[in-house]
Amino acid sequence: MLISVYVPFVVTGLLAVLGPRLARRLPPRPAAWALACAALVTAIGWAGALALLAFTGVAQVPQVAAEGRWSVAALRAEDPVYRVVAVGSALVLAVGLVSLVVSAVRQVRHLVRARRECAHLPGETELAVVDDDLPLAFALPGAPGRVVVSRGMLRCLGDDEREALLAHERAHLRGRHHLFQSVWRLTAALNPLLRPLAVAGGYVLERWADEEAAERVGDRRVVAHAVGRAALASAGASRPAALAVTGGAVPQRVRALLAPPPARRSLPFVVGGLLLAVCCTSLANAASDSDHMVDSAQWARCATRSGTASAVSQGEDRHRSGFCCGGHERQGRGERRP
């Protein structure tokens, strides 16, 4: 447990540094899935490692040891974790869990608000055109979701660019990209080291929608022009927490669209999968060591109590035996008295 319990922390740090850089160079759709899986696994590994470290401190509390029926002395002898590390891990885990709950409540409120907005939009089709001079275009998740475009945005684009913009927003709804966003936000709330993955994930989702729009329109340059013009037109007009064509790093997206599609590479995914496997294996090994440590402490307590009971039993036997012998001696001496 001394080494394996810290491996999830190392894997989290490596993925937080290398993941965003690799994701920007890979095909966006598999990159988004890889980032989501990496965030989930490392967040679970992070929380599990903190819980194991915190348990080594909590288990040494006499009241907890009495409830668990293990020996505090034996646990301290086998436990290689310093008390300050255990206490710090407990505090970090508690703060992370509170942050996770707060973020989860926000995500639920955001989805509920998006569905309400979908219900109040004009029309019954997937596309909702609002009479607003402010250039806006975004996708609202719902059941089903809606693509919202203002008349001000439509006036800024040509016919082909309008088609590209709508294909981009429809790709967000079709791919359920809001679920990916929720995963990254929740895992980043639990583990702040995963925030770079969340930022890179937002960019990858926009690239995913760009590539699908390019396939639908059949011209990457048209999509690049649509993204650039929409971003320039909507400068200063923001739509928080919405999947919009103007999201992410627009200059990088335009350069990617003007270049050939990214080549498929398997090596980064293999390396990432190996790192996640190492994280899971190390956490399982640390949990097994912790369970073995507790079992040893319980056996030590049983052995101590058995030894004490045996000593008490032997003492009582000696006392009874001495009493009987003394009585016989006195009786013998009494018989020898005249």
C-alpha positions as CSV (number, residue, x, y, z in Angstrom):
1,M,0.0,0.0,0.0
2,L,2.9,2.3,0.7
3,I,3.6,2.8,-3.1
4,S,0.5,1.6,-4.9
5,V,-1.8,4.0,-3.1
6,Y,0.0,7.0,-4.5
7,V,0.0,5.7,-8.1
8,P,-3.4,7.2,-9.0
9,F,-2.1,10.6,-8.0
10,V,0.8,10.2,-10.4
11,V,-1.4,8.9,-13.2
12,T,-3.8,11.9,-12.7
13,G,-1.0,14.3,-13.0
14,L,0.4,12.8,-16.2
15,L,-3.0,12.7,-17.9
16,A,-3.7,16.3,-16.8
17,V,-0.5,17.5,-18.4
18,L,-0.4,15.2,-21.5
19,G,-4.1,14.7,-22.2
20,P,-5.1,18.2,-23.4
21,R,-2.0,18.3,-25.7
22,L,-2.7,15.0,-27.3
23,A,-6.5,15.6,-27.6
24,R,-6.0,18.6,-29.8
25,R,-4.0,16.6,-32.3
26,L,-6.3,13.6,-32.5
27,P,-9.6,13.1,-34.3
28,P,-12.1,14.9,-32.1
29,R,-14.7,12.2,-31.6
30,P,-12.5,9.5,-30.2
31,A,-10.5,12.2,-28.3
32,A,-13.7,13.3,-26.6
33,W,-14.5,9.7,-25.5
34,A,-10.9,9.2,-24.4
35,L,-11.0,12.4,-22.3
36,A,-14.3,11.4,-20.7
37,C,-13.1,7.9,-19.8
38,A,-9.8,9.3,-18.5
39,A,-11.6,11.9,-16.3
40,L,-13.9,9.3,-14.9
41,V,-11.3,6.7,-14.1
42,T,-8.8,9.1,-12.6
43,A,-11.4,10.9,-10.5
44,I,-12.5,7.5,-9.0
45,G,-8.9,6.6,-8.5
46,W,-8.1,9.9,-6.9
47,A,-11.1,9.6,-4.5
48,G,-10.3,6.0,-3.7
49,A,-6.7,6.7,-2.9
50,L,-7.6,9.6,-0.6
51,A,-10.2,7.4,1.1
52,L,-7.6,4.7,1.8
53,L,-5.1,7.2,3.1
54,A,-7.8,8.8,5.3
55,F,-8.9,5.4,6.6
56,T,-5.5,4.7,8.0
57,G,-5.9,7.7,10.3
58,V,-9.5,7.2,11.2
59,A,-9.0,3.5,11.9
60,Q,-6.6,4.4,14.7
61,V,-9.2,6.3,16.7
62,P,-9.9,4.1,19.8
63,Q,-13.7,4.4,19.4
64,V,-13.5,3.3,15.7
65,A,-11.1,0.5,16.6
66,A,-13.5,-0.7,19.3
67,E,-16.4,-0.7,16.8
68,G,-14.3,-2.5,14.2
69,R,-12.8,-4.9,16.7
70,W,-9.2,-4.4,15.7
71,S,-6.0,-3.6,17.6
72,V,-4.8,0.0,17.4
73,A,-1.3,-1.0,18.3
74,A,-1.1,-3.6,15.6
75,L,-2.6,-1.2,13.1
76,R,0.0,1.5,13.9
77,A,2.8,-1.0,13.7
78,E,1.7,-2.1,10.1
79,D,0.6,1.3,8.9
80,P,3.3,3.1,6.9
81,V,1.2,6.3,6.5
82,Y,2.0,9.4,8.6
83,R,-0.9,10.8,10.6
84,V,-0.6,14.2,9.0
85,V,-0.9,12.6,5.5
86,A,-4.1,10.7,6.6
87,V,-5.6,13.9,8.1
88,G,-4.7,15.9,5.0
89,S,-6.2,13.3,2.7
90,A,-9.4,13.3,4.7
91,L,-9.7,17.1,4.4
92,V,-9.0,17.1,0.7
93,L,-11.6,14.3,0.1
94,A,-14.2,16.1,2.2
95,V,-13.7,19.3,0.3
96,G,-13.9,17.4,-3.0
97,L,-17.1,15.7,-2.1
98,V,-18.7,18.9,-1.1
99,S,-17.6,20.5,-4.4
100,L,-18.9,17.5,-6.3
101,V,-22.4,17.8,-4.7
102,V,-22.5,21.6,-5.4
103,S,-21.5,21.0,-9.1
104,A,-24.1,18.2,-9.5
105,V,-26.8,20.5,-8.2
106,R,-25.7,23.2,-10.7
107,Q,-25.7,20.7,-13.6
108,V,-29.2,19.5,-12.7
109,R,-30.5,23.1,-12.5
110,H,-28.9,23.9,-15.9
111,L,-30.5,20.9,-17.6
112,V,-33.9,21.8,-16.0
113,R,-33.6,25.4,-17.2
114,A,-32.6,24.3,-20.7
115,R,-35.7,22.0,-21.0
116,R,-37.9,24.8,-19.8
117,E,-36.4,27.1,-22.4
118,C,-36.9,24.5,-25.1
119,A,-40.6,24.2,-24.1
120,H,-41.1,28.0,-24.4
121,L,-39.4,28.4,-27.8
122,P,-41.6,29.2,-30.8
123,G,-42.4,26.4,-33.2
124,E,-42.4,22.6,-32.8
125,T,-39.4,21.7,-35.0
126,E,-35.8,21.2,-34.0
127,L,-34.9,24.6,-35.3
128,A,-36.1,27.7,-33.5
129,V,-35.5,31.1,-35.1
130,V,-35.9,34.0,-32.6
131,D,-36.6,37.5,-33.6
132,D,-33.5,39.1,-32.2
133,D,-30.9,41.4,-33.8
134,L,-28.2,40.1,-31.5
135,P,-26.2,37.4,-33.3
136,L,-26.9,34.2,-31.4
137,A,-26.6,30.5,-32.3
138,F,-26.6,27.6,-29.8
139,A,-28.0,24.2,-29.0
140,L,-30.2,23.6,-26.0
141,P,-30.2,20.0,-24.6
142,G,-33.6,18.7,-23.9
143,A,-36.1,15.9,-24.8
144,P,-35.7,16.6,-27.7
145,G,-33.1,19.4,-27.9
146,R,-33.5,22.5,-29.9
147,V,-31.2,24.6,-32.2
148,V,-31.7,28.3,-31.5
149,V,-30.6,30.9,-34.1
150,S,-31.4,34.6,-34.1
151,R,-32.3,36.5,-37.2
152,G,-29.3,38.7,-36.5
153,M,-27.0,35.7,-36.9
154,L,-28.7,34.5,-40.1
155,R,-28.3,38.0,-41.7
156,C,-24.5,37.7,-41.0
157,L,-24.1,34.5,-43.0
158,G,-24.5,33.3,-46.6
159,D,-26.7,30.4,-47.5
160,D,-23.9,27.8,-47.4
161,E,-22.6,29.2,-44.1
162,R,-26.0,29.0,-42.6
163,E,-26.2,25.4,-43.5
164,A,-22.8,24.8,-41.9
165,L,-23.8,26.6,-38.8
166,L,-27.0,24.6,-38.4
167,A,-25.2,21.3,-39.1
168,H,-22.7,22.2,-36.4
169,E,-25.4,22.8,-33.8
170,R,-27.3,19.7,-34.8
171,A,-24.1,17.7,-34.3
172,H,-24.0,18.9,-30.7
173,L,-27.5,17.6,-30.1
174,R,-27.0,14.3,-32.0
175,G,-23.8,13.5,-30.1
176,R,-25.3,14.5,-26.7
177,H,-22.3,16.7,-26.0
178,H,-23.9,18.2,-22.9
179,L,-23.4,14.8,-21.2
180,F,-19.6,15.0,-21.9
181,Q,-19.6,18.5,-20.5
182,S,-21.3,17.3,-17.3
183,V,-18.8,14.5,-16.8
184,W,-15.8,16.9,-17.1
185,R,-17.4,19.5,-14.8
186,L,-18.2,16.9,-12.2
187,T,-14.8,15.2,-12.2
188,A,-13.1,18.6,-12.2
189,A,-15.2,19.6,-9.2
190,L,-14.0,16.4,-7.3
191,N,-10.4,16.7,-8.5
192,P,-9.1,20.2,-9.4
193,L,-6.2,18.6,-11.3
194,L,-8.6,17.5,-13.9
195,R,-9.7,21.0,-14.9
196,P,-7.3,21.0,-17.9
197,L,-9.1,18.0,-19.2
198,A,-12.4,19.9,-18.9
199,V,-11.1,22.9,-20.9
200,A,-9.6,20.6,-23.6
201,G,-12.9,18.7,-23.7
202,G,-14.9,21.9,-24.5
203,Y,-12.5,22.5,-27.4
204,V,-12.7,18.9,-28.6
205,L,-16.5,19.0,-28.6
206,E,-16.5,22.0,-30.9
207,R,-14.0,20.3,-33.2
208,W,-16.2,17.2,-33.2
209,A,-19.2,19.3,-34.3
210,D,-17.0,21.1,-36.9
211,E,-15.9,17.9,-38.5
212,E,-19.5,16.6,-38.7
213,A,-20.6,19.8,-40.2
214,A,-17.8,19.6,-42.8
215,E,-18.9,16.1,-43.7
216,R,-22.5,17.2,-44.0
217,V,-21.7,20.3,-46.1
218,G,-18.9,18.7,-48.1
219,D,-16.6,21.7,-47.9
220,R,-14.3,22.4,-44.9
221,R,-13.6,26.0,-46.0
222,V,-17.3,26.9,-45.9
223,V,-17.4,25.6,-42.3
224,A,-14.3,27.5,-41.4
225,H,-15.8,30.7,-42.8
226,A,-19.0,30.1,-41.0
227,V,-17.2,29.6,-37.7
228,G,-15.1,32.7,-38.2
229,R,-17.9,35.0,-39.3
230,A,-20.2,33.8,-36.5
231,A,-17.5,34.4,-33.9
232,L,-16.8,38.0,-35.2
233,A,-20.5,38.8,-35.4
234,S,-21.2,37.5,-31.9
235,A,-18.2,39.2,-30.2
236,G,-19.4,40.5,-26.9
237,A,-22.6,38.5,-26.9
238,S,-22.1,35.4,-24.7
239,R,-24.4,32.5,-23.9
240,P,-23.1,30.9,-20.7
241,A,-23.1,27.1,-20.4
242,A,-24.5,26.6,-24.0
243,L,-23.1,24.6,-26.8
244,A,-22.5,27.3,-29.4
245,V,-20.6,27.5,-32.7
246,T,-18.6,30.3,-31.3
247,G,-17.3,28.3,-28.3
248,G,-13.8,27.1,-27.8
249,A,-10.6,28.5,-29.3
250,V,-12.0,29.8,-32.6
251,P,-8.7,30.6,-34.3
252,Q,-7.4,27.1,-33.7
253,R,-10.7,25.6,-34.9
254,V,-10.5,27.6,-38.1
255,R,-6.9,26.5,-38.8
256,A,-7.9,22.9,-38.2
257,L,-10.7,23.2,-40.7
258,L,-8.5,24.8,-43.3
259,A,-6.1,21.8,-42.9
260,P,-6.8,18.2,-43.8
261,P,-8.7,16.1,-41.4
262,P,-6.6,14.8,-38.5
263,A,-5.0,11.4,-39.0
264,R,-6.1,8.4,-36.9
265,R,-3.5,7.3,-34.4
266,S,-3.7,4.4,-32.1
267,L,-0.6,4.8,-30.0
268,P,-1.9,7.7,-27.8
269,F,-5.0,5.7,-27.0
270,V,-3.0,2.6,-26.1
271,V,-0.7,4.5,-23.8
272,G,-3.7,6.2,-22.2
273,G,-5.4,2.9,-21.7
274,L,-2.3,1.4,-20.1
275,L,-2.1,4.4,-17.7
276,L,-5.7,3.9,-16.7
277,A,-5.2,0.2,-16.2
278,V,-2.2,0.9,-14.0
279,C,-4.3,3.3,-12.0
280,C,-7.1,0.8,-11.5
281,T,-4.7,-2.0,-10.7
282,S,-2.8,0.0,-8.1
283,L,-5.9,1.2,-6.4
284,A,-7.2,-2.4,-6.2
285,N,-3.8,-3.5,-4.8
286,A,-3.9,-0.7,-2.2
287,A,-7.4,-1.7,-1.2
288,S,-6.3,-5.3,-0.8
289,D,-3.3,-4.3,1.3
290,S,-5.6,-2.2,3.5
291,D,-8.0,-5.1,3.9
292,H,-5.1,-7.4,4.9
293,M,-3.9,-4.8,7.3
294,V,-7.3,-4.6,9.0
295,D,-7.5,-8.4,9.2
296,S,-4.1,-8.6,10.8
297,A,-5.1,-6.0,13.4
298,Q,-8.3,-7.9,14.1
299,W,-6.4,-11.2,14.5
300,A,-3.9,-9.4,16.8
301,R,-6.8,-8.1,19.0
302,C,-8.2,-11.6,19.1
303,A,-4.9,-13.1,20.0
304,T,-4.3,-10.5,22.7
305,R,-7.7,-11.1,24.2
306,S,-7.2,-14.9,24.0
307,G,-3.8,-14.6,25.6
308,T,-5.2,-12.5,28.4
309,A,-8.1,-14.8,29.0
310,S,-5.7,-17.8,29.0
311,A,-3.5,-16.1,31.5
312,V,-6.5,-15.3,33.7
313,S,-7.7,-18.8,33.5
314,Q,-4.3,-20.2,34.4
315,G,-4.1,-17.9,37.4
316,E,-7.5,-18.9,38.6
317,D,-6.5,-22.6,38.3
318,R,-3.3,-22.0,40.3
319,H,-5.2,-20.1,42.9
320,R,-7.7,-22.9,43.3
321,S,-5.0,-25.5,43.3
322,G,-3.0,-23.6,45.9
323,F,-6.1,-23.2,48.0
324,C,-6.8,-27.0,47.9
325,C,-3.3,-27.9,48.7
326,G,-3.2,-25.5,51.5
327,G,-6.4,-26.9,52.9
328,H,-5.1,-30.5,52.7
329,E,-1.9,-29.4,54.4
330,R,-3.7,-27.8,57.2
331,Q,-6.0,-30.7,57.4
332,G,-3.0,-33.0,57.5
333,R,-1.4,-31.0,60.1
334,G,-4.6,-30.9,62.1
335,E,-4.8,-34.6,62.0
336,R,-1.3,-34.9,63.3
337,R,-2.1,-32.7,66.2
338,P,-2.8,-34.5,69.4
